Structures are given as C-alpha cells and as structure tokens.
Amino acid sequence: MKHALLLTVLALGAPCLASETWDGVPPQSQQATPEPAPKSPFAGLIAEYLRRDANGHSPSPDEISAMESLQPQPDAPSIAEAMPYLLKALENPDIPLHTFALTGIAGLQSPAPEAPAPAPTPAPAPAPADPALPAAAAPATSPAPPLYKGDVAKVLASYIPQIAMHLTSEESQQNRLLAATILGGFTPNPPAAVYPPLLAFLKRDDAIGPVGQAVVSDLLQIGPVSDDTAEAINRYLRRSDQTSDSRANLADMIATKPNQSQTVNKVLLQYLYSDDNSLRARVILSLPQLDLAADVFADTKSRIDRIAGDPSENLQVVTAAKSVTTCWTAVKMASGCPVY
C-alpha cells in the first residue's frame, strides 16, 4: 500500500520534476546561453569595462584619455563587433562610462590627408605687432580636422541617430562636445542622417556656447554648405542671446573654414556694426579669408578704407582696418595679409 501511495505521489509530481533536476537547477537545454566572448580586442576591451562598471568601477580619467588614440587602430570589422557594447555603455547611467564610450568612438577618426602645398606667392612684409590688435585674432588657416575613413565611416553611419542623441541628452558639456566631434568626423561625404540633429541643436535655448560653436564648425567642415544649413547658421548668428565671446569665436572659426557660404559671411559682416570694438576688430582681421560676393566685397572694402582714415573711430578698430586696407585685394585670400 505504501509503495502504491509513493508511486502515486511521484506520478503526480512528475510534470514538475521533469522540468528540474534533483538539485533544483534547470536542465542544460533550458539554461540561459552565455553571451559569446568578443573576438576582437577592441570589442573585448569595451566588454571588460562594462563588466567592471557593473561591479562599481567607473573608468578613470587616464583610462578615458587612453581611448583617444588606440594603437593599433581597430579595423572596421572590430568596430562593428564593438558597437553593441559601446551602445550599452552609452545607455548606462554612469556618466564617466559615457565619456569613455564617446571618447572611444571619437578616437576612431584618422588624420585628414594633407592638402598639397600651394605655390609660393610673394607677400608683403608683415606689419609690426601692435598692442591695439586683439590677442586672439583668427589664424590664416585651420588644420584639417580628423575624419572617419572608408569602411569605418560605413560601419558608424548606421549608428548616427543613437550617437546624436548624446548631443542633447548629456548633462556633461564634455560629452556633448564629444558627440559633436563624432558627428563632425563624417566628411567629406556626410550621410544625410548627420544634418538633422546638428540643425536642430542650433534652435535650442541652450545652444549658445561651446557646443553650439562646435555644431556650426561641424556644419561648415563636413561638406558644402547647403541653403538649409546656411539659413540655420544665419539664424544662430543673429540670435539676441549671443555673447561677445561666442560672436568673436564664431567670426574666427567661420573665416578659417574651407567650406564657406557667401550668405553666411554677409550675415557675419553685420558684426561690424556691433558696439563691441574688440569684435569689430576681429571681424576686420578675418575679412581677407572670407568668401564674399563681388558687390559685398567692394562695399565692405570701401567701408574699411573709410574706417582706417576716420580719426573719431576706436583705435583698436582703426589699427585693424589699416592692417588690411593695402593687402586685402581679393576674396578668400590664403595669404598676403599679416596674421595676428
């Protein structure tokens, strides 16, 4: 009788027992399959930092800096394998891990090919330094920014929307600037997906400042300036909440970009009517580098000539005007005027 009762209990419990081993562990067929180990060192590195972060260890400043220039630089297949791990890092609430991941993606850019040196042309002797000139006037040219090459750009292009989110979602200005750096690396043939987040950012209430300037720089460096891009930059230049520092930095930066827009440059010239004399001087010093329509060039040159001879004008502005009146002979000059 007891044996029959035991058999009955075993039979009743069989459905439950069939799904478990005797020690309560699910059978092998039902256990979660462990995630395969990354094959490439780059993917393995990101996976390791995800594991460390899960155990309470955020990346250190030195570890973040090391991501700026990994050697050897990962190839496209390695980057493709690592991207899911990098996106997990960006979804993590740990801000230093975001910085680590964004720095890693930005660090995949390569130096731009060097442009052939232009034929030497005789230039007038530089004018002596004058203390009345602004200390941080625009350089003659800006170095070509790094970029994503070939297959690397193709791999990253499909992740642009996820990366671009961090242009606005990050509380850290450093991380927003890193997101802008990444988007600016898709040159000289930028995917269409790059433009919407950049153009949208310039409309934000918090767009004035270093991140907004970085976005304008992106729009001018990634490719030829379209009408929509020019319109967005012009609205940004005209914003009433622009600061003196922001205007001055924009004037310097726009003048040194190889991709220029005559409509943008015409709006930039409105800064010559500013009551900030330091800004006016900086715009004047940038004039030889600007691409201007023929009528705008002629009108502006006449105005600068008048400023140079106006005894009632501010000395800093007059000094800047005098430094370009004789040497500024064409639009978008690569050389020929003194550089301060």
Disulfide bonds with the S-S distance in Angstrom:
Cys327-Cys337 2.03
